[in-house]
């Protein structure tokens, strides 16, 4: 036990939480010591989010005991959790963008001088807190919307630390960060650990876990599988524990038969976002776009799909020049675009799964203005079957599905349009390994059927594993191409950062 | 590359809600209606008569016609159309003013002017994405000001505007006319419009896409829906039924005046929300809206019938009771949604 001597910060004994229809957490024991990073992993649906919400005080009806620093406490409200020294860092930031860093960091504890806010103290206190997370150079009076994503992530941590917590819970803190930024975050975590903080670290990203965690607890189906020291386990072993079976190989070799050119883009530009982008995709090919977040890759996809206007350039589908002034026109030409954010752009959460999955098909299922619901039934059934959506009930509200199943519904929605050219932006962000595989298979099947696929992903194993060829995008231009069999995760990352042998000279 | 299947494991999670709570959330208005019915039977022996019920329906038919159109706006997630009163007033005035050219021209012009106002709303809110409440409110001030200026604040009367024209008789009796015996024209129009709206909402491309827009504008945009056109059409529907109601109202009051229609905007929203169509958009049904309208009528009727000895409910108290019931219904509805984990009403 690496940090066992220092003292138990958090101990959960036999905690359970029942939702209507499921026992999401089933008598789990979980302990975190001061000065350790304890990773919590499991597939989506394993119960780790529920356990985390329990720590955050989201439920007033869990069973079992929670002890903090040896004292039995009831975490029945978020304020109770805060009072007991638990702070949360969520995947989605909780900062108010139009406010300044200082106002965000000191929310609820703004220093006052009489009835007025003590500006000087505010700046000083904020600067202290920022310095702790290595952001000493930031001006506390800057608005949060003007700082970068990773700085905002660190500001969030600074805010949490301001309340002097003894336990810090981090949920996928690195999902929006580049690799260098992740390294900086880990440096800060390391320091916080030395200061005696107990850290619960939740992530899907196994290499990160090995890099940062001292101990690892694996959950499956609401139960705890076990807690392991970092040195006891390796990636294969963890996956085996998470899924309950042995993993052989996640990606095998796909026999690809590439056909004629299916899709071509010539000198496409949208000024301010990307310029002079040219590429082609063959039938049966999966073209990966390798670039960092902010390289213009999503904007490129949106312009091709007609969501945003392109300023210049031409697009050809099967050799025919097409103009897409709107997304519905793009759809008619067989271009589909799976958006990166399923909750705000992809799925209408408050309506049923069936209505979502068929939403892109409404014009096609309409004759003389009359929409035929029946035509959708077979499409829906095929989608449910192909993507193994659970529960297989189209009338189910999307909001009540798990993240993985939501992502499958989103995939089904676009597959239903039988796209000839499919632009896929982050198809598996935040989903479990099972859903990921099913989605990957669907993508491959679509390619094998002779369609062209353009894949955008920050998940390097996914990008390099699925793509036949990679185009490297950086700062709005294509700076290189990586031919089949000539790339791996490391070289792709290097190229995305503008280095390595596949990047054109002179860029 | 190929994905191996042997580690695929279905994600078998979902949340189940009770049949009852879903029913209550969807059809809650009919429970309220049942309670009011029982109260009605207890309060007065005149309540459970055919003539009383036909009174109730006639009294709320106009509101029903307005609410049908406005419900498209609410369903699209744009809350309400505050230009309803001015559309009703202006349509009424124009139909009276053009009565001298005959009945058909009068009705066509009345509806036409309403649609014109709707078209401006459709463009500014659909295309330019203005805030629906602010815009319709501000725009109705402008139109209302113009109407008062144009008619110097006067009312106009059908029998003066179209002296000697036989259309006058038809016009003032429009709302008192029966299609068949016992079924007034206004109720007939309400039923026809309700069927039309139900059809539009459930069976057409427009209705399907409106639901998507109401649930999430961003998702609709990313699905290839022409959001501007869809939202615009919702405001056109609202203008269309308001114009029809405006003509009926001019017929009922036998006068075209700028103040006709005042209060119909809020009453319509009340009926819509009581009927289970949430302000968040994308949820609710035409049958629910009709239920909401009828419930309001039932409530008014009960308060009028209520009399114990010397005690009866005066108009001010009636308003308070309406307010309290509105708050109760919205509160209960929000509570049940929250319980079901859909805190969005």
Interface residues (C-beta under 8 A of the other chain):
Chain A: X19 X20 X21 X22 X43 X44 X45 X239 X243 X244 X245 X246 X247 X248 X249 X250 X251 X252 X253 X254 X306 X307 X326 X327 X328 X330 X331 X337 X339 X344 X345 X346 X347 X348 X349 X350 X351 X355 X359 X360 X362 X363 X366 X369 X370 X371 X388 X390 X391 X396 X397 X399 X400 X401 X402 X404 X405 X413 X432 X433 X434 X435 X437 X438 X440 X441 X444 X465 X466
Chain B: X1 X2 X3 X4 X5 X6 X7 X8 X9 X10 X11 X12 X13 X14 X15 X16 X17 X18 X203 X204 X205 X206 X207 X208 X209 X211 X212 X215 X216 X218 X219 X220 X221 X222 X223 X224 X225 X226 X280 X282 X283 X341 X342 X344
